[in-house]
């Protein structure tokens, strides 16, 4: 099985954005669907009527718990006033084919029409944000989609690996004329991610809510700029320039970062989720820079941001077990796991396995699973990686996911080295040396132990 089959690697640049667009919504727009929408079963809670098909076994009434928690978490964070008695209707289609055949949405993974969400996902954060904001009005689409991208924690896909938007602040009103249909409207989501992510992070939610309420859908660029200055007391062009001056779009992962934290002391945490909810987030904080490790018995995993540092969002397959190693600066993060029956275990100090001082790399390395992954920040110094005791006399193959990231298998901390981009046999005193790609904030490596040829 090749690297791209084992590791789901988010695409870079416009290809990545196009892929993300398939999962994003169209707010308030849609073709006329047919009458065969999910009404077979209805589960109700104070703020939701959740409707599914009788034959849909991917969700259950327990999904109402996380939905109500999500609603309460974002309402409290944003300070939104929710109309008394209003409910969100969540139309959960059985699968993608059912959704495409019978939903009111254009070519996308979901849409929100008023306070009605239509999707084949059991818990669609992006669409939920649209439903929460619907009572506030409808400003230009860049703000509508931007806040949904930001609060659904999707701004992390618009990081340094993607091309920054070339749109100026005088072009915001014209974005998104035919949402979901025109490939050029990747700008709508990309600009929204950079702009709204920055506004929420830098100034808090209240000024943005005032801006959202104050603008109509047909507001001109001049009206947007004037209203922005009135509310924020700043020039929109200058704020937009400040946002684009950063390495990546800022994040607003409110829901993921509010979940129960994971401890990094070797204690296993359950990854079994609630039916209908695809991922479970496990937040944690690092008071100082550290090398940490996670091992999972089954669930696919990916790292996300709760602070300003945006780590690689690569998803690692947990089928058959996986180990991930990260060297990260002091900040807050979350580990997302797919809702699969199994466990995830965090280790807060894995410096004996991955270190820039070869003398400190010793003992049995942690990378002993079928999938092994390492992410290290840009550095002029070499990183050294210990291999497990079982590795000697076995071949190892290391693949860097960035063009200039390289790996070698070295004896005695680098005296004699062999390129590890092809399978090479591991000796008892060998370590791996990793060199980062200077053009990216993080370099990623996949470490395999292929079967020995007979």
C-alpha positions in Angstrom: 0.0 0.0 0.0 1.5 3.4 -1.0 1.9 6.5 1.1 -1.1 8.3 -0.3 -3.2 5.3 0.5 -2.1 5.1 4.1 -2.0 8.9 4.8 -4.8 11.2 3.8 -2.8 14.3 2.9 -4.8 17.5 2.4 -4.0 19.0 -1.1 -2.2 22.2 -1.4 -3.2 25.4 -3.2 -6.3 25.7 -5.4 -6.7 21.9 -5.6 -7.1 21.8 -1.8 -9.6 24.7 -1.8 -11.6 23.1 -4.6 -11.8 19.9 -2.5 -12.9 21.8 0.6 -15.6 23.6 -1.4 -17.3 20.3 -2.0 -17.9 20.0 1.7 -19.0 23.6 2.3 -22.4 25.1 2.0 -24.5 27.5 0.1 -26.3 29.7 2.5 -29.9 30.6 1.6 -29.6 29.4 -2.0 -30.7 26.2 -3.6 -32.3 24.5 -6.5 -35.8 23.2 -5.9 -35.6 19.7 -4.5 -38.2 17.0 -4.6 -40.6 16.0 -1.9 -38.7 12.9 -0.8 -36.8 14.5 2.1 -36.1 12.7 5.4 -39.3 12.8 7.5 -39.5 9.1 8.5 -38.1 9.7 12.0 -38.0 12.9 14.0 -36.0 13.3 17.2 -36.6 16.5 19.1 -34.7 18.6 21.7 -35.2 22.2 22.9 -33.5 23.7 19.9 -33.5 20.9 17.2 -35.9 18.7 15.2 -33.6 16.1 13.8 -35.1 14.2 10.8 -33.7 11.0 9.2 -34.8 8.1 7.1 -36.0 4.9 8.8 -33.2 3.0 6.9 -30.4 5.3 8.1 -28.3 3.5 10.7 -25.5 6.0 10.7 -27.1 8.1 13.5 -29.4 7.8 16.5 -31.2 10.0 19.0 -28.0 10.4 21.1 -26.8 12.9 18.5 -29.1 15.5 20.0 -26.8 15.7 23.1 -23.8 17.0 21.1 -26.0 19.2 19.0 -27.4 20.9 22.1 -23.9 21.2 23.6 -22.6 22.7 20.3 -25.5 25.2 20.3 -24.9 26.2 23.9 -21.1 26.5 23.5 -21.3 28.8 20.4 -24.2 30.8 21.8 -22.2 31.5 25.0 -19.0 32.3 23.1 -20.7 34.7 20.7 -23.3 36.2 23.0 -26.1 35.5 20.5 -29.7 36.1 21.4 -31.7 33.2 20.1 -35.4 33.8 19.3 -37.6 32.2 21.9 -39.3 29.1 20.5 -37.2 28.9 17.3 -35.9 25.5 16.3 -33.4 24.3 13.8 -34.6 21.5 11.5 -31.8 19.1 10.7 -32.5 17.0 7.6 -30.1 14.1 7.7 -30.0 12.3 4.3 -28.9 8.6 4.3 -25.8 9.1 2.2 -24.3 11.2 -0.5 -26.4 9.6 -3.2 -29.6 10.2 -1.3 -28.5 13.8 -0.7 -27.7 14.5 -4.3 -31.0 12.9 -5.5 -33.4 14.6 -3.1 -31.9 17.6 -1.3 -32.6 21.3 -2.2 -28.9 22.1 -2.2 -26.7 22.9 -5.2 -23.5 20.8 -5.8 -22.1 20.8 -2.3 -22.0 18.7 0.8 -24.8 20.6 2.5 -26.7 23.8 2.7 -28.8 25.9 5.1 -32.1 27.4 4.0 -33.3 29.7 6.8 -33.1 27.6 9.9 -33.2 24.3 8.0 -30.0 22.3 7.5 -29.8 19.7 4.7 -26.8 17.4 4.7 -25.8 13.7 4.6 -23.4 14.3 7.5 -24.7 13.6 11.0 -23.1 16.6 12.6 -22.2 19.4 10.1 -20.6 22.2 12.0 -20.4 24.6 9.0 -24.1 24.3 8.3 -24.9 24.6 12.0 -23.1 28.0 12.2 -25.2 29.2 9.3 -28.4 28.2 11.1 -27.3 30.0 14.3 -26.5 33.2 12.4 -29.7 33.2 10.3 -31.7 35.4 12.7 -29.1 38.1 12.5 -29.6 38.9 8.8 -27.7 38.3 5.6 -24.7 40.4 4.9 -22.5 40.0 1.8 -21.6 36.3 1.3 -17.9 36.7 2.2 -19.0 37.4 5.9 -21.6 34.7 5.8 -19.3 32.0 4.6 -16.3 33.4 6.4 -17.8 33.0 9.9 -19.0 29.5 9.1 -15.5 28.5 7.9 -13.9 30.1 11.0 -16.3 28.7 13.6 -16.3 25.3 12.0 -12.5 25.3 12.4 -11.9 25.1 8.7 -9.5 28.1 8.4 -6.7 25.8 9.2 -7.0 24.5 5.6 -6.2 28.0 4.3 -2.7 28.1 5.8 0.8 28.8 4.4 0.5 25.8 2.1 -2.2 27.6 0.1 -1.8 30.7 -2.0 -3.0 33.8 -0.1 -6.0 35.5 -1.7 -5.2 38.3 -4.1 -8.5 40.1 -3.5 -8.3 43.6 -2.2 -10.6 45.0 0.5 -12.4 47.0 -2.3 -13.5 43.7 -3.9 -15.3 42.0 -1.0 -18.9 42.8 -2.1 -18.5 41.1 -5.5 -17.5 37.7 -4.2 -19.8 34.7 -4.4 -22.2 35.6 -7.1 -23.0 32.0 -7.9 -21.9 30.1 -4.9 -21.2 26.4 -5.2 -21.3 26.4 -9.0 -18.4 28.7 -10.1 -14.9 27.3 -9.3 -13.6 30.8 -9.1 -15.7 31.3 -6.0 -13.0 29.5 -4.0 -12.1 33.1 -3.3 -15.3 33.5 -1.3 -14.2 30.9 1.2 -10.5 31.7 1.2 -11.1 35.4 1.7 -13.7 34.7 4.3 -11.3 32.4 6.2 -8.5 35.0 6.3 -10.8 38.0 7.1 -13.3 36.6 9.6 -10.8 34.4 11.3 -8.6 37.5 11.9 -11.5 39.7 13.0 -12.8 37.1 15.5 -9.4 36.4 16.9 -8.1 40.0 17.1 -11.2 41.9 18.2 -13.5 39.2 19.6 -17.0 38.3 18.4 -19.1 41.3 19.4 -17.8 43.8 16.8 -18.3 41.2 14.1 -21.8 40.5 15.2 -22.6 44.2 14.9 -21.0 44.3 11.4 -23.0 41.1 10.4 -26.3 42.7 11.6 -25.6 46.1 10.0 -24.9 45.0 6.4 -27.4 43.9 3.8 -26.7 41.3 1.1 -26.3 44.0 -1.5 -24.0 46.3 0.5 -21.4 48.0 -1.8 -17.7 48.0 -1.0 -18.0 51.7 0.0 -20.8 50.8 2.5 -18.8 47.8 3.8 -15.7 50.1 4.4 -17.8 52.8 6.1 -19.7 50.4 8.4 -16.4 48.7 9.3 -14.8 52.0 10.3 -17.8 53.0 12.3 -17.8 49.7 14.3 -14.1 48.8 14.5 -12.7 52.3 14.5 -10.2 51.2 11.9 -9.6 51.2 8.2 -10.7 48.0 6.5 -7.8 48.0 4.0 -5.3 48.3 6.8 -6.9 45.4 8.8 -7.0 43.3 5.7 -3.4 43.9 5.1 -2.5 43.0 8.6 -4.4 39.7 8.3 -2.6 38.8 5.0 0.8 39.7 6.6 0.6 36.6 8.8 1.8 33.1 7.8 -1.7 31.6 7.9 -5.3 32.4 8.5 -6.3 32.5 12.2 -8.6 29.9 13.7 -11.7 29.9 15.8 -12.0 26.3 16.8 -14.4 27.1 19.7 -16.2 23.7 19.8 -13.2 21.5 19.4 -11.2 23.4 22.0 -14.1 23.3 24.5 -14.2 19.5 24.7 -12.9 17.5 27.7 -9.1 17.7 27.7 -6.8 14.7 27.1 -3.9 14.1 29.5 -0.5 13.4 28.2 0.6 11.0 30.9 0.3 7.7 29.1 -3.4 7.2 30.1 -5.5 5.8 27.3 -8.7 7.7 26.3 -11.7 6.2 24.6 -12.2 7.2 20.9 -15.6 5.7 20.6 -17.9 8.6 19.6 -21.6 9.2 19.5 -23.5 7.9 16.6 -23.8 10.6 13.9 -20.8 12.6 15.2 -17.9 11.9 13.0 -15.0 13.2 15.1 -14.1 13.6 18.8 -11.8 16.4 19.8 -9.3 16.1 22.7 -7.7 19.5 23.6 -4.5 19.9 25.4 -2.0 22.7 26.3 1.8 22.8 26.2 3.3 25.3 28.7 6.7 25.1 26.8 7.9 23.6 23.6 7.9 19.9 23.7 8.1 16.6 21.7 4.9 14.7 22.2 3.5 11.4 20.9 0.1 9.9 20.4 -0.7 6.2 19.7 -4.1 5.0 18.6 -5.4 1.5 18.3 -8.0 2.2 15.6 -9.2 5.8 15.0 -7.8 8.1 12.3 -6.2 11.1 13.9 -5.2 14.6 13.0 -3.9 17.6 15.0 -5.6 21.0 15.2 -5.1 24.4 16.7 -6.6 26.0 19.8 -4.1 28.8 19.7 -2.1 30.8 17.2 0.2 27.9 16.1 -1.3 26.0 13.1 0.2 22.5 13.0 -0.1 20.2 10.0 -3.6 19.0 9.5 -2.6 15.7 7.9 -4.9 12.8 8.8 -3.1 9.6 9.8 -4.8 6.3 9.3 -5.3 4.4 12.6 -6.3 1.1 11.0 -4.0 -1.5 12.5 -2.6 1.1 15.0 -0.7 4.3 14.4 1.9 6.5 16.2 2.3 10.2 15.7 5.2 12.4 16.9 5.1 16.2 17.0 7.6 18.8 18.2 5.5 21.8 19.0 5.9 25.3 20.5 4.1 26.3 23.7 0.4 26.7 22.8 -3.0 25.1 22.9 -4.0 22.3 20.5 -6.5 19.5 20.0 -6.2 16.0 18.7 -9.2 15.0 16.6 -10.0 11.3 16.4 -12.5 9.6 14.2 -15.4 8.1 16.1 -14.1 4.6 16.1 -14.1 2.0 18.8 -10.6 2.1 20.3 -8.2 4.3 22.4 -5.7 7.1 22.0 -2.8 7.6 24.4 -0.8 10.8 24.7 2.8 11.0 25.9 4.0 14.5 27.0 7.7 13.8 26.7 8.9 11.8 23.7 12.3 13.6 23.5 14.1 10.3 23.9 12.6 9.2 20.5 12.9 12.6 18.6 15.6 15.1 19.5 18.1 17.5 18.0 20.8 16.1 20.2 21.7 12.6 19.1 23.2 11.7 22.5 19.7 12.2 24.0 18.1 9.8 21.6 18.2 6.3 23.1 16.3 3.3 24.1 13.3 1.8 22.3 11.8 4.2 19.8 8.0 4.6 19.8 7.4 4.2 16.1 6.4 0.6 16.2 3.0 0.6 14.5 1.8 0.0 10.9 1.5 3.8 10.4 4.2 6.1 11.9 4.2 9.8 11.4 6.6 12.6 12.4 6.0 16.4 12.2 8.8 18.8 13.1 9.1 22.6 12.8 11.4 24.4 10.3 15.0 24.3 11.7 18.6 24.7 10.5 19.6 21.8 12.7 19.2 18.0 12.1 16.7 16.0 14.0 17.5 12.5 15.2 14.9 9.8 15.4 15.2 6.6 17.5 13.9 3.3 16.0 12.2 0.6 18.1 14.2 -2.4 19.4 12.5 -4.6 16.8 13.8 -2.6 13.9 17.4 -3.9 13.7 17.8 -6.3 10.7 14.5 -4.9 9.3 14.3 -2.5 6.4 13.0 1.0 7.0 11.5 3.5 4.5 11.0 7.2 5.3 9.1 9.5 3.0 9.1 13.3 3.4 5.8 14.9 2.5 7.6 18.2 1.5 9.9 18.4 -1.5 13.0 19.5 0.4 12.5 17.3 3.5 15.0 14.5 3.5 15.8 11.5 5.7 18.8 9.2 6.1 19.7 6.1 8.2 22.9 6.8 10.1 25.2 4.7 12.3 26.8 6.3 15.4 24.8 9.5 15.2 25.7 10.4 11.6 29.1 9.0 10.9 27.9 6.8 8.0 24.6 7.5 6.4 22.3 6.0 3.7 19.4 7.6 2.0 16.2 6.3 3.7 14.0 7.3 0.8 14.5 3.7 -0.4 14.2 0.7 1.9 17.5 0.3 3.9 18.3 -2.3 6.6 18.5 -1.0 10.2 21.5 -1.9 12.3 21.6 -2.1 16.1 23.2 1.4 16.5 21.4 3.2 13.7 19.3 6.3 14.0 17.3 8.2 11.5 18.3 11.8 10.7 15.7 14.2 9.4 16.3 17.5 7.6 13.4 19.9 7.3 12.2 21.8 4.3 13.1 25.5 4.9 10.1 26.7 2.8 7.4 25.3 5.1 6.6 25.9 8.8 6.5 22.2 9.5 8.0 19.2 7.7 6.2 15.8 7.8 7.6 12.3 7.5 6.1 8.9 7.2 8.1 6.0 8.6 7.4 2.4 7.3 8.9 -0.9 8.1 8.2 -2.8 4.8 8.4 -6.6 4.7 11.8 -8.1 4.1 12.2 -9.7 0.6 12.5 -13.5 0.8 
